[in-house]
Amino acid sequence: MINLKIQTTRFGPVSIEADKIFDMPQGMPGFPGRQRFVLLPHRENSPFCWYQSTQEPALAFVITNPLWFKPDYHVELAAMLKELSWEADIVTDCLKLYVIVNIPPGAPEKMTANLIGPLLLNCRRYQAVQMLMADSPYSHRQPLLSH
Amino acid sequence: MLIITRKLGERITIGDDIVVSLLDIKGGQVRIGIDAPKHVSIHREEIYDKIRSENRVSASVDAADLRRAATILNRHCEQTSRSCHSDQGDQFENTND
C-alpha cells in the first residue's frame, strides 16, 4: 500500500492511499483537466463525504447518498454501465451513487442537492463519472430539509 | 464557425473518429446521430450548462457551513424519526491522519 500526501485548502495535508484515487476520464463540467479525486469521510454521524481533487487543493465537493432524503430517487444506469463497460460491476456491489450538495455561504439550512448530475463511483476500478440526466423529473436544487 | 449544408442521410466527420449523421427532419426538429469515442462526452447544451454552473457553485462549500449543515440535519432527522445515517463511503474510506 502506497500512501501519498496531498495538499488541500480545507484540511491541510491529507494522507491518502494511492490506489484509492478515482479517475474521471470525462471529468466534470466546469472543471476541465480535474480528473482525479478521493473520498474523505466528513465526521462521525455525518451523512456527508468530501470528494476532494488530488490536483487542485481548493477543489472539493460535498456529496451524499441521495436515498436517505429521497428514498424513491431512481437513476437509469443500464445505458451508462454499457457505455463504460461496467455491467459486470453491478453484481460486485462496487457501484455507488452520490449526489453533489451545495450549501450557500452562511446558510446551511438552505442546502440543496443536484439530482440531475449524480456521481457514479466504481470502487473496483476506482473510476467515476458524473451523469448528466436529460429529461429528468428531478431538480438540480433539491432542498435537503423538507418542512 | 464552419457552416455546412447537408441532405438527409448525409454525414459530417470531425477529426478521425467522430461522425455526425443527419437522421431525420420533421417540422422544426432535427434528429442527429453521433458516433464518437467513449472519452468524448456528448450532451444537450442546456443540461450541460445547468450542471456546469451548479458544479461551480457547489465547489466552494465552506467546511464550517458543512459542520453546521450536518448538525442541522441530524437534529431534523431525530425530530422526524428518519434515518440520516447511510452506510455510504464504507468501501471507500481513506484513513486520514
gemmi code that builds the backbone of each chain (N, CA, C; Angstrom):
import gemmi

chains = {
    "A": [
        ("MET", (0.845, -1.200, 0.000), (0.000, 0.000, 0.000), (0.884, 1.256, 0.000)),
        ("ILE", (0.671, 2.066, -0.990), (1.476, 3.282, -1.088), (0.640, 4.471, -0.626)),
        ("ASN", (1.169, 5.208, 0.305), (0.458, 6.398, 0.761), (1.028, 7.642, 0.108)),
        ("LEU", (0.114, 8.523, -0.227), (0.517, 9.799, -0.816), (0.040, 10.906, 0.101)),
        ("LYS", (0.738, 11.968, 0.081), (0.272, 13.135, 0.817), (-0.196, 14.168, -0.202)),
        ("ILE", (-1.448, 14.590, -0.079), (-1.936, 15.640, -0.980), (-2.221, 16.900, -0.175)),
        ("GLN", (-2.160, 18.012, -0.856), (-2.459, 19.281, -0.211), (-3.927, 19.623, -0.424)),
        ("THR", (-4.580, 20.049, 0.633), (-5.955, 20.516, 0.486), (-6.093, 21.850, 1.213)),
        ("THR", (-6.924, 22.705, 0.659), (-7.135, 24.021, 1.269), (-7.910, 23.902, 2.579)),
        ("ARG", (-8.902, 22.997, 2.593), (-9.785, 22.924, 3.757), (-9.198, 22.113, 4.907)),
        ("PHE", (-8.429, 21.063, 4.564), (-7.983, 20.128, 5.610), (-6.476, 20.081, 5.787)),
        ("GLY", (-5.762, 20.925, 5.065), (-4.304, 20.869, 5.135), (-3.796, 19.650, 4.379)),
        ("PRO", (-2.591, 19.179, 4.710), (-2.086, 17.991, 4.044), (-2.857, 16.744, 4.494)),
        ("VAL", (-3.234, 15.897, 3.544), (-4.011, 14.703, 3.852), (-3.293, 13.502, 3.261)),
        ("SER", (-3.215, 12.441, 4.051), (-2.585, 11.214, 3.575), (-3.638, 10.314, 2.934)),
        ("ILE", (-3.381, 9.886, 1.721), (-4.342, 9.034, 1.019), (-3.622, 7.805, 0.466)),
        ("GLU", (-4.417, 6.779, 0.180), (-3.845, 5.583, -0.435), (-3.841, 5.770, -1.947)),
        ("ALA", (-2.692, 5.532, -2.542), (-2.514, 5.826, -3.968), (-3.494, 5.051, -4.851)),
        ("ASP", (-3.878, 3.850, -4.407), (-4.772, 3.058, -5.267), (-6.246, 3.339, -4.974)),
        ("LYS", (-6.516, 4.359, -4.182), (-7.909, 4.727, -3.923), (-8.253, 6.098, -4.489)),
        ("ILE", (-7.563, 6.457, -5.532), (-7.874, 7.709, -6.217), (-8.802, 7.396, -7.383)),
        ("PHE", (-9.921, 8.070, -7.410), (-10.872, 7.864, -8.503), (-10.446, 8.657, -9.726)),
        ("ASP", (-10.433, 7.946, -10.849), (-10.109, 8.584, -12.110), (-11.416, 8.914, -12.835)),
        ("MET", (-11.536, 10.128, -13.315), (-12.727, 10.523, -14.068), (-12.303, 10.929, -15.482)),
        ("PRO", (-12.252, 9.955, -16.395), (-11.755, 10.262, -17.744), (-12.530, 11.397, -18.426)),
        ("GLN", (-13.818, 11.502, -18.120), (-14.620, 12.559, -18.757), (-14.645, 13.838, -17.926)),
        ("GLY", (-14.046, 13.800, -16.770), (-14.016, 14.984, -15.934), (-15.393, 15.400, -15.466)),
        ("MET", (-15.467, 16.637, -14.961), (-16.742, 17.185, -14.511), (-16.958, 18.536, -15.188)),
        ("PRO", (-18.177, 18.773, -15.700), (-18.435, 20.056, -16.357), (-18.049, 21.228, -15.450)),
        ("GLY", (-17.299, 22.148, -16.006), (-16.868, 23.322, -15.245), (-15.450, 23.205, -14.728)),
        ("PHE", (-14.900, 21.977, -14.745), (-13.561, 21.783, -14.191), (-12.682, 20.935, -15.122)),
        ("PRO", (-12.422, 21.474, -16.313), (-11.631, 20.707, -17.275), (-10.255, 20.378, -16.710)),
        ("GLY", (-9.803, 19.161, -16.971), (-8.467, 18.757, -16.523), (-8.424, 18.260, -15.096)),
        ("ARG", (-9.523, 18.388, -14.354), (-9.557, 17.890, -12.977), (-10.215, 16.515, -13.003)),
        ("GLN", (-9.381, 15.475, -12.996), (-9.910, 14.137, -13.236), (-9.599, 13.159, -12.124)),
        ("ARG", (-8.962, 13.634, -11.064), (-8.576, 12.693, -10.007), (-9.071, 13.192, -8.650)),
        ("PHE", (-9.822, 12.310, -7.994), (-10.474, 12.695, -6.735), (-10.368, 11.567, -5.708)),
        ("VAL", (-10.431, 11.947, -4.441), (-10.532, 10.947, -3.373), (-11.732, 11.264, -2.490)),
        ("LEU", (-12.262, 10.207, -1.866), (-13.349, 10.378, -0.913), (-12.758, 10.567, 0.472)),
        ("LEU", (-13.153, 11.628, 1.131), (-12.735, 11.852, 2.505), (-13.993, 11.880, 3.365)),
        ("PRO", (-14.078, 10.984, 4.349), (-15.259, 10.998, 5.206), (-15.357, 12.328, 5.930)),
        ("HIS", (-16.572, 12.765, 6.208), (-16.741, 14.037, 6.896), (-16.435, 13.854, 8.375)),
        ("ARG", (-17.385, 13.459, 9.154), (-17.108, 13.168, 10.562), (-18.144, 12.165, 11.012)),
        ("GLU", (-17.997, 11.655, 12.200), (-18.912, 10.633, 12.686), (-20.349, 11.145, 12.671)),
        ("ASN", (-21.269, 10.272, 12.304), (-22.686, 10.613, 12.257), (-23.036, 11.684, 11.233)),
        ("SER", (-22.158, 11.942, 10.322), (-22.483, 12.887, 9.258), (-22.882, 12.116, 8.020)),
        ("PRO", (-23.939, 12.546, 7.355), (-24.335, 11.851, 6.130), (-23.498, 12.291, 4.919)),
        ("PHE", (-22.530, 13.170, 5.167), (-21.777, 13.741, 4.041), (-20.374, 13.149, 3.911)),
        ("CYS", (-19.844, 13.299, 2.703), (-18.448, 12.995, 2.424), (-17.889, 14.155, 1.607)),
        ("TRP", (-16.591, 14.320, 1.661), (-15.948, 15.251, 0.733), (-15.410, 14.467, -0.452)),
        ("TYR", (-15.532, 15.046, -1.613), (-14.953, 14.474, -2.827), (-13.877, 15.463, -3.272)),
        ("GLN", (-12.665, 15.145, -2.839), (-11.554, 16.108, -2.914), (-10.697, 15.850, -4.153)),
        ("SER", (-10.414, 16.910, -4.896), (-9.482, 16.799, -6.019), (-8.074, 16.578, -5.490)),
        ("THR", (-7.329, 15.667, -6.130), (-5.927, 15.495, -5.748), (-5.035, 16.417, -6.563)),
        ("GLN", (-5.640, 17.138, -7.508), (-4.866, 18.007, -8.397), (-4.966, 19.479, -8.020)),
        ("GLU", (-6.079, 19.830, -7.364), (-6.288, 21.238, -7.013), (-6.720, 21.318, -5.551)),
        ("PRO", (-5.858, 21.817, -4.687), (-6.144, 21.799, -3.241), (-7.486, 22.427, -2.858)),
        ("ALA", (-7.919, 23.450, -3.581), (-9.141, 24.153, -3.181), (-10.406, 23.476, -3.692)),
        ("LEU", (-10.248, 22.503, -4.566), (-11.436, 21.917, -5.207), (-11.924, 20.687, -4.455)),
        ("ALA", (-13.086, 20.818, -3.826), (-13.706, 19.686, -3.145), (-15.217, 19.866, -3.164)),
        ("PHE", (-15.903, 18.770, -3.399), (-17.365, 18.799, -3.401), (-17.877, 18.065, -2.172)),
        ("VAL", (-19.024, 18.529, -1.676), (-19.717, 17.776, -0.627), (-20.680, 16.836, -1.329)),
        ("ILE", (-20.617, 15.564, -0.980), (-21.527, 14.613, -1.609), (-22.243, 13.801, -0.542)),
        ("THR", (-23.367, 13.221, -0.943), (-24.133, 12.402, -0.005), (-24.901, 11.342, -0.762)),
        ("ASN", (-25.289, 10.299, -0.046), (-26.157, 9.281, -0.604), (-27.567, 9.886, -0.726)),
        ("PRO", (-28.152, 9.916, -1.904), (-29.455, 10.588, -2.063), (-30.612, 9.824, -1.417)),
        ("LEU", (-30.410, 8.565, -1.103), (-31.561, 7.736, -0.723), (-32.128, 8.062, 0.657)),
        ("TRP", (-31.325, 8.661, 1.529), (-31.878, 8.936, 2.853), (-32.835, 10.111, 2.838)),
        ("PHE", (-32.664, 11.070, 1.907), (-33.631, 12.174, 1.860), (-34.584, 12.058, 0.678)),
        ("LYS", (-34.264, 11.175, -0.254), (-35.119, 10.991, -1.434), (-35.178, 9.485, -1.713)),
        ("PRO", (-35.952, 8.763, -0.880), (-35.926, 7.289, -0.955), (-36.359, 6.733, -2.311)),
        ("ASP", (-37.143, 7.513, -3.050), (-37.619, 6.994, -4.339), (-36.744, 7.473, -5.509)),
        ("TYR", (-35.597, 8.035, -5.195), (-34.701, 8.530, -6.257), (-34.286, 7.380, -7.161)),
        ("HIS", (-34.470, 7.589, -8.437), (-34.180, 6.495, -9.377), (-33.369, 7.014, -10.554)),
        ("VAL", (-32.283, 6.352, -10.816), (-31.455, 6.710, -11.961), (-31.321, 5.482, -12.855)),
        ("GLU", (-31.604, 5.663, -14.111), (-31.482, 4.563, -15.070), (-30.004, 4.379, -15.423)),
        ("LEU", (-29.440, 3.281, -14.963), (-27.994, 3.096, -15.112), (-27.592, 2.251, -16.319)),
        ("ALA", (-28.537, 1.466, -16.846), (-28.165, 0.433, -17.818), (-27.327, 0.978, -18.987)),
        ("ALA", (-27.795, 2.075, -19.603), (-27.092, 2.590, -20.780), (-25.692, 3.075, -20.408)),
        ("MET", (-25.613, 3.738, -19.250), (-24.320, 4.261, -18.801), (-23.337, 3.128, -18.486)),
        ("LEU", (-23.833, 2.077, -17.827), (-22.959, 0.944, -17.489), (-22.446, 0.259, -18.752)),
        ("LYS", (-23.310, 0.206, -19.761), (-22.914, -0.418, -21.026), (-21.836, 0.438, -21.698)),
        ("GLU", (-22.085, 1.744, -21.709), (-21.141, 2.666, -22.343), (-19.761, 2.580, -21.682)),
        ("LEU", (-19.760, 2.395, -20.364), (-18.496, 2.369, -19.623), (-17.911, 0.955, -19.525)),
        ("SER", (-18.654, -0.019, -20.017), (-18.286, -1.450, -19.855), (-18.164, -1.821, -18.374)),
        ("TRP", (-19.116, -1.346, -17.595), (-19.144, -1.618, -16.157), (-20.243, -2.605, -15.788)),
        ("GLU", (-20.856, -3.240, -16.760), (-22.035, -4.063, -16.461), (-21.735, -5.131, -15.414)),
        ("ALA", (-20.534, -5.711, -15.487), (-20.200, -6.793, -14.554), (-20.044, -6.276, -13.126)),
        ("ASP", (-19.819, -4.987, -12.964), (-19.524, -4.457, -11.634), (-20.765, -4.280, -10.771)),
        ("ILE", (-21.940, -4.304, -11.398), (-23.149, -4.056, -10.616), (-23.372, -5.189, -9.611)),
        ("VAL", (-22.964, -6.409, -9.952), (-23.168, -7.534, -9.037), (-22.114, -7.565, -7.925)),
        ("THR", (-21.040, -6.856, -8.104), (-19.986, -6.899, -7.092), (-20.197, -5.850, -6.006)),
        ("ASP", (-21.323, -5.133, -6.096), (-21.644, -4.157, -5.073), (-20.598, -3.044, -4.995)),
        ("CYS", (-19.979, -2.785, -6.089), (-18.912, -1.784, -6.100), (-19.337, -0.480, -6.744)),
        ("LEU", (-20.597, -0.348, -7.060), (-21.056, 0.895, -7.649), (-21.829, 1.676, -6.611)),
        ("LYS", (-21.483, 2.931, -6.479), (-22.185, 3.770, -5.507), (-22.602, 5.059, -6.182)),
        ("LEU", (-23.813, 5.477, -5.857), (-24.346, 6.688, -6.438), (-24.405, 7.779, -5.368)),
        ("TYR", (-23.835, 8.902, -5.681), (-23.867, 10.039, -4.768), (-24.444, 11.247, -5.500)),
        ("VAL", (-24.917, 12.219, -4.743), (-25.286, 13.497, -5.355), (-24.454, 14.603, -4.712)),
        ("ILE", (-24.240, 15.653, -5.490), (-23.426, 16.773, -5.018), (-24.319, 17.760, -4.267)),
        ("VAL", (-23.827, 18.194, -3.122), (-24.594, 19.080, -2.244), (-24.028, 20.495, -2.335)),
        ("ASN", (-24.932, 21.458, -2.438), (-24.487, 22.850, -2.368), (-24.999, 23.478, -1.079)),
        ("ILE", (-24.120, 24.155, -0.374), (-24.518, 24.872, 0.837), (-24.179, 26.340, 0.628)),
        ("PRO", (-25.201, 27.196, 0.481), (-24.911, 28.617, 0.283), (-24.123, 29.157, 1.469)),
        ("PRO", (-23.159, 30.039, 1.230), (-22.312, 30.550, 2.321), (-23.149, 31.099, 3.471)),
        ("GLY", (-22.893, 30.592, 4.675), (-23.566, 31.089, 5.878), (-25.013, 30.670, 6.011)),
        ("ALA", (-25.506, 29.822, 5.119), (-26.925, 29.433, 5.181), (-27.082, 27.920, 5.028)),
        ("PRO", (-26.547, 27.146, 5.999), (-26.585, 25.684, 5.855), (-27.998, 25.108, 5.773)),
        ("GLU", (-28.967, 25.843, 6.357), (-30.333, 25.315, 6.309), (-30.904, 25.350, 4.890)),
        ("LYS", (-30.232, 26.090, 4.011), (-30.709, 26.168, 2.625), (-29.960, 25.208, 1.697)),
        ("MET", (-29.341, 24.196, 2.261), (-28.566, 23.246, 1.432), (-29.473, 22.529, 0.438)),
        ("THR", (-28.902, 22.313, -0.735), (-29.642, 21.609, -1.788), (-28.743, 20.534, -2.389)),
        ("ALA", (-29.377, 19.621, -3.093), (-28.607, 18.579, -3.791), (-28.962, 18.600, -5.271)),
        ("ASN", (-27.976, 18.317, -6.080), (-28.178, 18.288, -7.535), (-28.557, 16.867, -7.957)),
        ("LEU", (-29.838, 16.672, -8.237), (-30.305, 15.313, -8.551), (-30.235, 14.995, -10.038)),
        ("ILE", (-29.829, 15.969, -10.855), (-29.720, 15.653, -12.290), (-28.269, 15.454, -12.727)),
        ("GLY", (-27.345, 15.569, -11.770), (-25.941, 15.336, -12.111), (-25.260, 14.447, -11.080)),
        ("PRO", (-25.814, 13.229, -10.848), (-25.229, 12.370, -9.808), (-23.842, 11.857, -10.188)),
        ("LEU", (-23.098, 11.498, -9.162), (-21.778, 10.889, -9.371), (-21.907, 9.380, -9.203)),
        ("LEU", (-21.423, 8.658, -10.174), (-21.404, 7.200, -10.088), (-19.963, 6.764, -9.871)),
        ("LEU", (-19.722, 6.139, -8.704), (-18.358, 5.735, -8.344), (-18.214, 4.221, -8.427)),
        ("ASN", (-17.142, 3.795, -9.019), (-16.850, 2.374, -9.143), (-15.620, 2.060, -8.296)),
        ("CYS", (-15.845, 1.342, -7.171), (-14.749, 1.128, -6.218), (-13.912, -0.092, -6.566)),
        ("ARG", (-14.283, -0.796, -7.630), (-13.434, -1.899, -8.080), (-12.378, -1.351, -9.045)),
        ("ARG", (-12.827, -0.519, -9.958), (-11.906, 0.061, -10.946), (-11.322, 1.397, -10.475)),
        ("TYR", (-11.932, 1.947, -9.431), (-11.596, 3.300, -8.996), (-11.679, 4.288, -10.146)),
        ("GLN", (-12.857, 4.225, -10.767), (-13.203, 5.206, -11.784), (-14.534, 5.818, -11.390)),
        ("ALA", (-14.795, 6.996, -11.903), (-16.048, 7.660, -11.574), (-16.506, 8.482, -12.759)),
        ("VAL", (-17.805, 8.756, -12.752), (-18.363, 9.555, -13.836), (-19.485, 10.415, -13.269)),
        ("GLN", (-19.599, 11.631, -13.754), (-20.774, 12.435, -13.400), (-21.809, 12.238, -14.496)),
        ("MET", (-22.962, 11.741, -14.126), (-24.017, 11.508, -15.108), (-24.783, 12.797, -15.330)),
        ("LEU", (-25.084, 13.100, -16.563), (-25.890, 14.278, -16.878), (-27.231, 13.777, -17.379)),
        ("MET", (-28.249, 13.942, -16.557), (-29.533, 13.335, -16.879), (-30.437, 14.290, -17.642)),
        ("ALA", (-30.648, 13.956, -18.910), (-31.584, 14.726, -19.732), (-32.992, 14.199, -19.465)),
        ("ASP", (-33.988, 15.009, -19.651), (-35.392, 14.606, -19.480), (-35.646, 14.012, -18.102)),
        ("SER", (-34.994, 14.551, -17.092), (-35.151, 14.009, -15.756), (-36.278, 14.737, -15.030)),
        ("PRO", (-37.047, 14.005, -14.183), (-38.096, 14.673, -13.405), (-37.536, 15.402, -12.191)),
        ("TYR", (-36.220, 15.280, -11.954), (-35.639, 15.809, -10.725), (-35.094, 17.217, -10.888)),
        ("SER", (-34.800, 17.829, -9.743), (-34.296, 19.197, -9.700), (-32.781, 19.207, -9.508)),
        ("HIS", (-32.130, 20.257, -10.007), (-30.706, 20.405, -9.722), (-30.509, 21.145, -8.400)),
        ("ARG", (-31.640, 21.573, -7.791), (-31.549, 22.238, -6.484), (-32.624, 21.705, -5.543)),
        ("GLN", (-32.529, 20.418, -5.240), (-33.497, 19.792, -4.363), (-33.145, 20.115, -2.900)),
        ("PRO", (-34.060, 20.794, -2.162), (-33.745, 21.080, -0.751), (-33.578, 19.777, 0.044)),
        ("LEU", (-32.598, 19.769, 0.936), (-32.393, 18.572, 1.763), (-33.296, 18.551, 2.988)),
        ("LEU", (-33.730, 19.724, 3.398), (-34.634, 19.772, 4.537), (-36.049, 19.948, 4.035)),
        ("SER", (-36.898, 18.975, 4.342), (-38.296, 19.105, 3.953), (-39.067, 19.637, 5.138)),
        ("HIS", (-39.919, 20.600, 4.895), (-40.681, 21.152, 6.020), (-42.163, 20.916, 5.857)),
    ],
    "B": [
        ("MET", (-17.234, 30.047, -37.100), (-17.995, 28.794, -37.159), (-18.102, 28.312, -38.592)),
        ("LEU", (-17.850, 27.023, -38.763), (-17.999, 26.394, -40.080), (-19.472, 26.068, -40.289)),
        ("ILE", (-20.013, 26.483, -41.409), (-21.419, 26.185, -41.696), (-21.488, 25.296, -42.942)),
        ("ILE", (-22.170, 24.150, -42.794), (-22.221, 23.163, -43.873), (-23.688, 22.836, -44.164)),
        ("THR", (-24.054, 22.756, -45.424), (-25.392, 22.304, -45.775), (-25.350, 20.811, -46.099)),
        ("ARG", (-26.243, 20.039, -45.488), (-26.264, 18.593, -45.685), (-27.672, 18.137, -46.010)),
        ("LYS", (-27.768, 17.051, -46.764), (-29.079, 16.464, -47.043), (-29.338, 15.342, -46.038)),
        ("LEU", (-30.590, 14.965, -45.917), (-30.970, 13.874, -45.028), (-30.141, 12.623, -45.348)),
        ("GLY", (-29.608, 11.984, -44.341), (-28.835, 10.751, -44.540), (-27.357, 11.011, -44.763)),
        ("GLU", (-26.980, 12.246, -45.027), (-25.564, 12.555, -45.227), (-24.869, 12.740, -43.872)),
        ("ARG", (-23.567, 12.693, -43.917), (-22.799, 12.735, -42.679), (-21.738, 13.823, -42.693)),
        ("ILE", (-21.234, 14.090, -41.493), (-20.094, 15.004, -41.333), (-19.066, 14.269, -40.489)),
        ("THR", (-17.813, 14.311, -40.865), (-16.794, 13.734, -39.993), (-16.031, 14.853, -39.299)),
        ("ILE", (-15.724, 14.617, -38.025), (-14.929, 15.567, -37.239), (-13.691, 14.830, -36.757)),
        ("GLY", (-12.548, 15.259, -37.161), (-11.320, 14.553, -36.807), (-11.350, 13.146, -37.382)),
        ("ASP", (-10.644, 12.244, -36.713), (-10.515, 10.882, -37.214), (-11.649, 9.975, -36.792)),
        ("ASP", (-12.278, 10.307, -35.656), (-13.159, 9.290, -35.086), (-14.523, 9.793, -34.637)),
        ("ILE", (-14.948, 10.938, -35.160), (-16.298, 11.398, -34.825), (-17.093, 11.558, -36.123)),
        ("VAL", (-18.285, 10.937, -36.144), (-19.139, 11.031, -37.315), (-20.518, 11.518, -36.871)),
        ("VAL", (-21.005, 12.546, -37.514), (-22.324, 13.093, -37.213), (-23.248, 12.787, -38.390)),
        ("SER", (-24.379, 12.142, -38.122), (-25.322, 11.786, -39.179), (-26.613, 12.574, -39.011)),
        ("LEU", (-27.160, 13.017, -40.124), (-28.449, 13.701, -40.115), (-29.519, 12.642, -40.368)),
        ("LEU", (-30.294, 12.291, -39.337), (-31.184, 11.133, -39.429), (-32.591, 11.482, -39.891)),
        ("ASP", (-33.082, 12.629, -39.440), (-34.482, 12.927, -39.721), (-34.740, 14.420, -39.531)),
        ("ILE", (-35.597, 14.952, -40.378), (-36.017, 16.347, -40.206), (-37.542, 16.364, -40.237)),
        ("LYS", (-38.124, 16.887, -39.174), (-39.581, 16.920, -39.116), (-40.006, 18.209, -38.431)),
        ("GLY", (-40.799, 18.998, -39.135), (-41.205, 20.274, -38.551), (-39.968, 21.086, -38.218)),
        ("GLY", (-39.904, 21.576, -36.999), (-38.734, 22.356, -36.604), (-37.662, 21.514, -35.932)),
        ("GLN", (-37.787, 20.181, -35.994), (-36.860, 19.327, -35.249), (-35.958, 18.508, -36.159)),
        ("VAL", (-34.724, 18.383, -35.731), (-33.745, 17.608, -36.481), (-33.242, 16.487, -35.582)),
        ("ARG", (-33.221, 15.275, -36.083), (-32.622, 14.167, -35.324), (-31.207, 13.924, -35.820)),
        ("ILE", (-30.279, 13.910, -34.877), (-28.868, 13.795, -35.221), (-28.293, 12.564, -34.528)),
        ("GLY", (-27.522, 11.784, -35.248), (-26.807, 10.660, -34.632), (-25.323, 10.996, -34.565)),
        ("ILE", (-24.717, 10.669, -33.437), (-23.287, 10.983, -33.273), (-22.530, 9.726, -32.861)),
        ("ASP", (-21.539, 9.363, -33.629), (-20.621, 8.284, -33.255), (-19.317, 8.920, -32.822)),
        ("ALA", (-18.923, 8.618, -31.585), (-17.679, 9.207, -31.072), (-17.048, 8.251, -30.082)),
        ("PRO", (-15.760, 8.373, -29.854), (-15.118, 7.508, -28.858), (-15.664, 7.772, -27.460)),
        ("LYS", (-15.478, 6.778, -26.591), (-16.016, 6.835, -25.232), (-15.615, 8.077, -24.450)),
        ("HIS", (-14.374, 8.527, -24.646), (-13.903, 9.625, -23.808), (-14.466, 10.977, -24.232)),
        ("VAL", (-15.177, 10.995, -25.365), (-15.790, 12.259, -25.790), (-17.197, 12.314, -25.200)),
        ("SER", (-17.461, 13.284, -24.347), (-18.796, 13.359, -23.762), (-19.675, 14.249, -24.639)),
        ("ILE", (-20.879, 13.769, -24.855), (-21.820, 14.475, -25.730), (-23.088, 14.735, -24.937)),
        ("HIS", (-23.484, 15.977, -24.862), (-24.659, 16.305, -24.069), (-25.446, 17.419, -24.727)),
        ("ARG", (-26.725, 17.486, -24.368), (-27.512, 18.642, -24.784), (-26.988, 19.857, -24.035)),
        ("GLU", (-26.869, 20.945, -24.767), (-26.210, 22.121, -24.195), (-26.881, 22.624, -22.917)),
        ("GLU", (-28.232, 22.629, -22.898), (-28.908, 23.222, -21.737), (-28.668, 22.405, -20.464)),
        ("ILE", (-28.568, 21.071, -20.608), (-28.277, 20.229, -19.442), (-26.823, 20.447, -18.989)),
        ("TYR", (-25.956, 20.462, -19.966), (-24.534, 20.645, -19.659), (-24.311, 21.971, -18.916)),
        ("ASP", (-24.934, 23.033, -19.429), (-24.775, 24.363, -18.814), (-25.286, 24.384, -17.380)),
        ("LYS", (-26.440, 23.740, -17.176), (-27.051, 23.737, -15.841), (-26.131, 23.019, -14.845)),
        ("ILE", (-25.609, 21.875, -15.256), (-24.765, 21.097, -14.349), (-23.410, 21.767, -14.153)),
        ("ARG", (-22.908, 22.372, -15.199), (-21.633, 23.087, -15.052), (-21.762, 24.229, -14.041)),
        ("SER", (-22.847, 25.003, -14.147), (-22.950, 26.130, -13.214), (-23.242, 25.639, -11.801)),
        ("GLU", (-23.994, 24.541, -11.674), (-24.258, 24.002, -10.338), (-22.978, 23.404, -9.741)),
        ("ASN", (-22.180, 22.740, -10.570), (-20.882, 22.230, -10.092), (-20.027, 23.378, -9.568)),
        ("ARG", (-20.019, 24.483, -10.302), (-19.150, 25.604, -9.914), (-19.553, 26.187, -8.567)),
        ("VAL", (-20.860, 26.376, -8.350), (-21.246, 26.945, -7.049), (-21.040, 25.927, -5.926)),
        ("SER", (-21.165, 24.649, -6.261), (-21.040, 23.614, -5.223), (-19.587, 23.349, -4.832)),
        ("ALA", (-18.663, 23.835, -5.628), (-17.245, 23.541, -5.391), (-16.640, 24.406, -4.301)),
        ("SER", (-17.395, 25.392, -3.826), (-16.792, 26.299, -2.856), (-17.488, 26.260, -1.498)),
        ("VAL", (-18.042, 25.084, -1.153), (-18.697, 24.956, 0.151), (-17.651, 25.080, 1.267)),
        ("ASP", (-18.039, 25.839, 2.265), (-17.152, 26.100, 3.392), (-17.266, 24.968, 4.424)),
        ("ALA", (-16.116, 24.561, 4.979), (-16.110, 23.429, 5.915), (-16.950, 23.723, 7.162)),
        ("ALA", (-16.937, 24.958, 7.633), (-17.722, 25.313, 8.823), (-19.223, 25.229, 8.503)),
        ("ASP", (-19.599, 25.650, 7.300), (-21.008, 25.538, 6.891), (-21.440, 24.074, 6.835)),
        ("LEU", (-20.526, 23.202, 6.383), (-20.886, 21.783, 6.313), (-21.069, 21.202, 7.713)),
        ("ARG", (-20.210, 21.606, 8.664), (-20.382, 21.122, 10.035), (-21.752, 21.512, 10.574)),
        ("ARG", (-22.123, 22.765, 10.314), (-23.434, 23.218, 10.787), (-24.563, 22.471, 10.064)),
        ("ALA", (-24.374, 22.240, 8.762), (-25.391, 21.524, 7.981), (-25.606, 20.114, 8.539)),
        ("ALA", (-24.504, 19.444, 8.888), (-24.622, 18.079, 9.414), (-25.362, 18.087, 10.747)),
        ("THR", (-25.070, 19.089, 11.579), (-25.756, 19.199, 12.875), (-27.251, 19.451, 12.676)),
        ("ILE", (-27.558, 20.380, 11.779), (-28.966, 20.691, 11.491), (-29.692, 19.441, 10.995)),
        ("LEU", (-29.039, 18.716, 10.107), (-29.667, 17.527, 9.532), (-29.901, 16.449, 10.577)),
        ("ASN", (-28.910, 16.235, 11.424), (-29.075, 15.213, 12.459), (-30.240, 15.552, 13.372)),
        ("ARG", (-30.341, 16.830, 13.723), (-31.446, 17.258, 14.582), (-32.771, 17.049, 13.849)),
        ("HIS", (-32.806, 17.461, 12.587), (-34.007, 17.330, 11.772), (-34.435, 15.870, 11.676)),
        ("CYS", (-33.465, 14.992, 11.522), (-33.784, 13.575, 11.351), (-34.272, 12.965, 12.658)),
        ("GLU", (-33.727, 13.437, 13.783), (-34.238, 12.963, 15.074), (-35.695, 13.368, 15.241)),
        ("GLN", (-35.982, 14.616, 14.876), (-37.351, 15.119, 15.031), (-38.329, 14.374, 14.137)),
        ("THR", (-37.878, 14.025, 12.941), (-38.798, 13.378, 12.002), (-38.636, 11.860, 12.025)),
        ("SER", (-37.815, 11.358, 12.954), (-37.564, 9.914, 13.092), (-37.106, 9.273, 11.786)),
        ("ARG", (-36.358, 10.033, 11.045), (-35.820, 9.496, 9.794), (-34.376, 9.099, 10.001)),
        ("SER", (-33.945, 8.150, 9.273), (-32.539, 7.786, 9.376), (-31.712, 8.613, 8.397)),
        ("CYS", (-30.751, 9.314, 8.937), (-29.873, 10.104, 8.080), (-28.513, 9.446, 7.940)),
        ("HIS", (-28.354, 8.311, 8.608), (-27.036, 7.686, 8.567), (-27.047, 6.549, 7.568)),
        ("SER", (-26.371, 6.800, 6.496), (-26.306, 5.758, 5.487), (-24.983, 5.033, 5.658)),
        ("ASP", (-24.840, 3.966, 4.911), (-23.602, 3.198, 5.010), (-22.587, 3.696, 3.989)),
        ("GLN", (-22.890, 4.844, 3.406), (-22.049, 5.321, 2.307), (-20.593, 5.495, 2.720)),
        ("GLY", (-19.771, 5.280, 1.761), (-18.366, 5.555, 1.990), (-17.615, 4.411, 2.620)),
        ("ASP", (-18.345, 3.423, 3.150), (-17.677, 2.348, 3.879), (-16.597, 1.652, 3.058)),
        ("GLN", (-16.924, 1.413, 1.798), (-15.978, 0.660, 0.979), (-14.834, 1.530, 0.493)),
        ("PHE", (-14.976, 2.815, 0.661), (-14.023, 3.717, 0.043), (-13.105, 4.407, 1.039)),
        ("GLU", (-13.410, 4.231, 2.305), (-12.797, 5.130, 3.278), (-11.285, 5.169, 3.218)),
        ("ASN", (-10.805, 6.351, 3.224), (-9.369, 6.562, 3.337), (-9.059, 6.849, 4.788)),
        ("THR", (-7.905, 6.455, 5.202), (-7.532, 6.794, 6.569), (-6.816, 8.140, 6.569)),
        ("ASN", (-7.374, 9.028, 7.306), (-6.756, 10.349, 7.402), (-5.871, 10.441, 8.621)),
        ("ASP", (-4.896, 11.229, 8.520), (-4.061, 11.485, 9.695), (-4.828, 12.338, 10.687)),
    ],
}
model = gemmi.Model(1)
for chain_id, residues in chains.items():
    chain = gemmi.Chain(chain_id)
    for i, (resn, *xyz) in enumerate(residues, 1):
        res = gemmi.Residue()
        res.name, res.seqid = resn, gemmi.SeqId(i, " ")
        for name, pos in zip(("N", "CA", "C"), xyz):
            atom = gemmi.Atom()
            atom.name, atom.element = name, gemmi.Element(name[0])
            atom.pos, atom.b_iso = gemmi.Position(*pos), 0.0
            res.add_atom(atom)
        chain.add_residue(res)
    model.add_chain(chain)
structure = gemmi.Structure()
structure.add_model(model)
structure.setup_entities()
